[in-house]
Amino acid sequence: MDEIAAGFGGSLGYGRRAALILIDMMHGYFDEGSPFQLPSSDCLASASRVLDAARASATMVIHTKVVLGPAAVDAGVFVRKIPALRAYIGESRTNELMAEVAPLASELVIVKQYASAFLGTTLAATLQASGVDTLIITGVSTSGCVRATGVDAVQHGFIPKVVRDAVGDRGPGPHEANLYDLQAKYADVVSEREILDYLASLD
């Protein structure tokens, strides 16, 4: 990957309190034959390890999933652009969260219809009310919901930390290009090891 140009790619560091978000870790991204299926489940395994560390450190954990209403009317023109989104109409196995990262009863699950976890949801208000200023981002897909959430996080005044190993996409091209762009302009793209060490330091 080309070196990031001078004047871009600064480090945001860590704030006073972090939360972990697991974006759309649903069966639709991991089940064979799904139109959204990823080529690898490596990001799921990584996100599971980050989740375990977050729980051990009593870090706030938030999950998201996509559930669309009847005829996907609440997805507007988005579903016209991506007709495959109709797979998320109603509750089904397709939008069920994977067992490896299944939420505890005490963890918030945000239902969304669009790419960003912030759009049309209570995420920003929830983080602010909880004193969170740093958002650790895992999930799928890198070029879609992860990128959109990272961009919106920084625009809402949060420090986004995108965990490289714990996000995934349907191809290496969009995955790497979007990690590059996130690091250059919107977020700190960090390794799983860095995040695990950070969370361990909070014990």
LUMPA-203542 format. One line per 3 residues: number of its first residue (from 1); for each residue x, y, z of N, C-alpha, C. Coordinates in steps of 0.02 Angstrom, whole numbers. Layout:
BEGIN
NUM	X,Y,Z,X,Y,Z,X,Y,Z | ...
This chain:
BEGIN
1	43,-60,0,0,0,0,45,62,0 | 26,111,-41,65,172,-46,66,209,20 | 120,244,31,126,284,92,74,340,91
4	44,354,148,-6,407,153,29,474,146 | -1,519,108,29,584,93,39,626,156 | 89,669,153,102,715,209,40,758,221
7	25,769,285,-33,808,303,-96,767,313 | -92,701,299,-147,655,310,-124,601,359 | -173,562,384,-155,503,424,-129,517,493
10	-149,572,524,-128,585,593,-157,535,641 | -129,531,700,-153,484,751,-200,520,799 | -257,488,814,-306,517,860,-295,495,932
13	-258,441,942,-246,416,1009,-309,387,1039 | -312,386,1105,-370,359,1142,-397,414,1188 | -462,411,1198,-493,460,1242,-499,434,1313
16	-550,458,1348,-560,441,1418,-596,375,1427 | -643,360,1383,-683,299,1390,-701,272,1322 | -693,207,1313,-707,175,1249,-769,131,1252
19	-799,120,1194,-850,69,1185,-831,28,1123 | -853,-34,1123,-842,-78,1065,-908,-85,1028 | -904,-78,961,-963,-91,920,-946,-148,872
22	-992,-196,867,-986,-252,820,-1041,-242,768 | -1020,-226,707,-1067,-205,655,-1089,-264,613 | -1154,-279,617,-1187,-326,571,-1154,-394,565
25	-1132,-422,620,-1101,-489,618,-1155,-542,614 | -1191,-542,558,-1250,-583,548,-1235,-643,504 | -1279,-692,507,-1271,-752,465,-1268,-734,391
28	-1300,-681,371,-1300,-662,300,-1231,-650,272 | -1182,-636,314,-1113,-625,291,-1070,-688,295 | -1095,-739,327,-1053,-798,339,-1084,-864,314
31	-1148,-865,300,-1180,-927,276,-1166,-938,203 | -1153,-1000,186,-1139,-1017,116,-1200,-1004,73 | -1189,-973,15,-1242,-959,-32,-1275,-892,-23
34	-1260,-856,31,-1288,-790,40,-1257,-741,-10 | -1296,-694,-37,-1267,-645,-82,-1216,-599,-49 | -1216,-597,17,-1169,-555,54,-1110,-594,82
37	-1105,-659,67,-1055,-702,98,-984,-677,87 | -946,-676,141,-876,-657,139,-833,-717,119 | -774,-705,91,-731,-761,72,-698,-795,131
40	-699,-763,189,-665,-790,248,-702,-769,311 | -698,-810,363,-727,-792,427,-674,-767,477 | -615,-749,451,-561,-727,496,-581,-666,537
43	-619,-620,507,-638,-560,544,-685,-577,602 | -726,-629,593,-771,-651,647,-731,-678,706 | -680,-718,692,-638,-745,746,-603,-689,783
46	-578,-639,746,-544,-583,777,-592,-542,819 | -651,-528,792,-701,-489,829,-722,-525,893 | -724,-592,890,-742,-630,950,-689,-621,1004
49	-626,-620,984,-572,-610,1034,-575,-539,1063 | -588,-491,1021,-594,-422,1045,-654,-416,1092 | -709,-448,1075,-768,-447,1117,-753,-477,1186
52	-719,-533,1188,-701,-564,1252,-660,-516,1295 | -613,-482,1263,-570,-435,1299,-610,-375,1324 | -656,-351,1283,-698,-294,1304,-740,-313,1364
55	-770,-372,1362,-810,-394,1419,-768,-401,1482 | -708,-428,1474,-664,-438,1532,-644,-372,1563 | -642,-319,1524,-623,-253,1549,-682,-209,1566
58	-743,-238,1562,-805,-201,1577,-815,-142,1530 | -789,-149,1468,-800,-98,1417,-870,-105,1387 | -902,-50,1375,-969,-51,1346,-968,-86,1278
61	-1018,-129,1265,-1022,-166,1202,-1089,-153,1169 | -1086,-137,1105,-1146,-124,1065,-1143,-167,1002 | -1198,-198,984,-1204,-237,923,-1252,-201,876
64	-1244,-212,810,-1294,-188,763,-1315,-246,718 | -1375,-240,692,-1400,-287,642,-1448,-250,596 | -1460,-278,539,-1505,-248,490,-1571,-286,491
67	-1626,-251,503,-1692,-279,497,-1736,-229,460 | -1764,-250,404,-1806,-206,364,-1879,-222,375 | -1921,-171,368,-1992,-179,376,-2026,-210,316
70	-2092,-215,317,-2129,-245,262,-2112,-212,195 | -2097,-254,145,-2079,-231,78,-2017,-186,77 | -1980,-186,132,-1919,-145,139,-1933,-71,127
73	-1994,-49,147,-2013,21,136,-1966,68,174 | -1939,45,231,-1895,88,271,-1824,90,245 | -1809,55,190,-1743,57,159,-1741,104,100
76	-1798,136,85,-1800,187,33,-1770,166,-34 | -1729,210,-63,-1698,194,-127,-1637,148,-119 | -1614,140,-57,-1556,96,-44,-1571,25,-70
79	-1631,1,-57,-1648,-67,-78,-1657,-72,-154 | -1670,-16,-186,-1672,-16,-260,-1602,-23,-287 | -1553,7,-253,-1484,1,-274,-1457,-69,-259
82	-1477,-97,-202,-1453,-164,-182,-1515,-207,-168 | -1545,-236,-219,-1604,-278,-208,-1593,-336,-161 | -1530,-358,-154,-1514,-414,-109,-1530,-397,-37
85	-1537,-333,-20,-1555,-313,48,-1623,-340,69 | -1664,-360,21,-1729,-387,39,-1723,-450,81 | -1664,-481,81,-1653,-539,124,-1659,-521,197
88	-1655,-456,213,-1658,-434,283,-1727,-410,304 | -1779,-422,263,-1847,-405,282,-1869,-451,339 | -1890,-421,393,-1912,-461,451,-1854,-495,485
91	-1870,-531,539,-1820,-568,577,-1812,-638,548 | -1751,-658,533,-1739,-724,505,-1668,-746,522 | -1649,-805,500,-1580,-827,511,-1531,-779,478
94	-1550,-749,422,-1505,-706,384,-1480,-647,425 | -1523,-618,467,-1500,-561,508,-1491,-580,582 | -1489,-645,595,-1472,-667,663,-1397,-658,674
97	-1378,-634,733,-1307,-623,747,-1272,-690,759 | -1210,-694,737,-1172,-756,742,-1160,-776,815 | -1160,-842,828,-1153,-866,896,-1087,-844,927
100	-1035,-838,886,-968,-819,912,-968,-750,944 | -1014,-708,923,-1017,-639,950,-1088,-622,974 | -1125,-673,993,-1194,-662,1015,-1197,-614,1074
103	-1243,-567,1073,-1247,-518,1128,-1271,-549,1193 | -1245,-524,1248,-1272,-540,1314,-1337,-500,1324 | -1377,-522,1371,-1439,-487,1386,-1428,-415,1406
106	-1369,-401,1434,-1353,-333,1457,-1324,-288,1403 | -1314,-315,1343,-1283,-276,1289,-1334,-251,1239 | -1326,-189,1219,-1372,-156,1174,-1365,-183,1103
109	-1421,-198,1071,-1423,-216,1000,-1461,-161,963 | -1428,-127,918,-1459,-74,879,-1481,-101,812 | -1544,-91,794,-1570,-111,730,-1565,-52,682
112	-1536,-65,623,-1527,-11,575,-1551,-33,506 | -1559,17,462,-1581,3,394,-1530,25,341 | -1484,67,362,-1435,95,314,-1364,78,336
115	-1316,102,299,-1246,82,311,-1220,105,379 | -1226,168,395,-1198,194,457,-1239,172,517 | -1204,152,570,-1238,134,633,-1265,196,668
118	-1246,255,644,-1271,317,674,-1335,342,642 | -1346,326,578,-1401,356,541,-1469,330,565 | -1509,375,592,-1576,357,613,-1579,313,675
121	-1524,311,714,-1523,270,775,-1505,313,835 | -1505,282,893,-1488,317,956,-1414,310,974 | -1373,286,928,-1303,271,945,-1267,331,974
124	-1268,387,939,-1230,446,963,-1253,467,1032 | -1318,471,1043,-1345,492,1108,-1326,442,1162 | -1328,378,1146,-1310,326,1195,-1237,332,1216
127	-1193,341,1167,-1122,349,1183,-1109,411,1224 | -1139,466,1204,-1130,529,1240,-1155,523,1312 | -1213,494,1322,-1242,487,1389,-1200,441,1433
130	-1162,396,1402,-1120,350,1439,-1049,375,1448 | -1035,436,1425,-969,465,1432,-917,435,1387 | -939,403,1333,-892,371,1286,-868,422,1235
133	-802,423,1223,-774,467,1171,-733,429,1119 | -724,364,1129,-683,323,1085,-725,262,1064 | -730,250,999,-771,195,974,-726,145,938
136	-721,85,966,-683,30,936,-729,-5,887 | -711,-7,823,-755,-30,771,-731,-97,743 | -776,-146,745,-766,-211,713,-827,-226,671
139	-822,-276,627,-881,-297,591,-874,-295,516 | -931,-291,482,-933,-295,409,-983,-246,381 | -975,-227,318,-915,-239,278,-871,-177,279
142	-807,-188,266,-758,-133,271,-777,-74,227 | -798,-89,165,-813,-35,117,-882,-6,126 | -924,-38,167,-992,-15,175,-1006,11,244
145	-1033,-33,287,-1056,-11,353,-999,9,400 | -942,-24,393,-884,-5,435,-859,64,416 | -850,75,352,-827,141,330,-877,195,349
148	-941,184,334,-992,234,348,-995,250,423 | -989,200,465,-991,211,537,-929,248,561 | -870,231,533,-809,266,550,-812,340,532
151	-837,354,472,-843,424,450,-892,462,494 | -949,432,508,-998,465,551,-974,473,623 | -934,424,646,-907,430,714,-865,493,721
154	-818,503,676,-775,562,681,-815,626,671 | -867,624,630,-908,683,618,-953,699,678 | -964,649,721,-1001,660,783,-954,675,842
157	-890,679,830,-843,698,882,-814,640,921 | -823,578,897,-794,519,929,-728,500,894 | -685,467,931,-622,442,904,-634,371,878
160	-633,360,812,-644,293,785,-579,253,782 | -580,193,810,-524,147,806,-548,85,769 | -530,79,706,-552,23,664,-501,-34,671
163	-525,-92,693,-481,-149,705,-472,-187,639 | -413,-180,609,-400,-208,543,-417,-282,538 | -398,-321,588,-407,-394,585,-480,-414,596
166	-520,-369,625,-588,-385,645,-641,-354,600 | -620,-332,541,-668,-308,490,-654,-347,426 | -706,-355,385,-698,-394,324,-742,-369,268
169	-724,-390,207,-761,-370,148,-763,-428,99 | -800,-420,45,-808,-474,-3,-749,-482,-51 | -701,-437,-46,-642,-441,-87,-585,-401,-58
172	-522,-420,-72,-465,-385,-43,-457,-314,-68 | -479,-301,-130,-472,-233,-158,-509,-181,-119 | -576,-188,-113,-613,-138,-74,-594,-137,0
175	-576,-195,27,-555,-199,97,-494,-155,109 | -442,-167,71,-379,-129,81,-387,-56,63 | -423,-42,9,-431,28,-12,-468,69,41
178	-518,39,71,-556,76,122,-520,82,188 | -480,31,206,-438,39,265,-388,95,255 | -359,98,195,-312,151,178,-345,219,186
181	-405,226,158,-440,290,159,-462,308,229 | -485,260,267,-503,274,337,-443,299,377 | -387,266,369,-326,287,405,-304,356,383
184	-310,370,319,-286,434,293,-329,492,318 | -395,481,326,-439,539,335,-487,536,394 | -505,477,418,-562,475,464,-551,438,529
187	-505,392,533,-500,347,590,-429,325,601 | -417,293,658,-354,257,669,-368,183,653 | -333,157,603,-339,86,587,-284,50,627
190	-305,5,672,-258,-25,719,-264,-101,715 | -213,-134,741,-212,-208,741,-254,-235,799 | -273,-298,793,-306,-332,848,-262,-331,910
193	-198,-343,901,-151,-346,957,-151,-280,996 | -152,-224,960,-152,-159,994,-216,-150,1036 | -272,-170,1007,-335,-162,1043,-339,-208,1103
196	-315,-270,1095,-315,-316,1152,-271,-290,1208 | -213,-262,1191,-169,-233,1242,-202,-173,1276 | -235,-132,1236,-270,-73,1263,-324,-95,1312
199	-365,-143,1292,-419,-166,1335,-392,-198,1399 | -338,-236,1392,-307,-267,1451,-282,-214,1500 | -261,-157,1474,-236,-104,1518,-291,-71,1559
202	-354,-84,1540,-410,-54,1576,-432,-96,1635 | -407,-158,1640,-427,-203,1695,-412,-173,1763
